[in-house]
């Protein structure tokens, strides 16, 4: 088995775990408390990270971990929308 393929499987598994367990829990918590649990800078850094990883995976043709990072980008974008909604309501 190719070492790059093996590593991309591990990257996919761990990033999917983080994306499907950690981020939805944060989104639900934000919704219940009607406030964002993350500072804006943290959200923007995470979105930038996910975008750069997605571009990297596309350029290197590593499509296996790409799916989990696209899901992660969607989740962080939801968190950004929650930040904007709850920040607006707070002021």
Buried (B, 14 or more C-beta within 10 A) or exposed (E): EEEEEEEBEEBBEEBBEEBBEEBEEBBEEBEEEEBBBBEEEBBBEBBEBBEEBBEEBEEEEBEBBBBBBBBBBEBBBBBBBBBEBBEEEEE
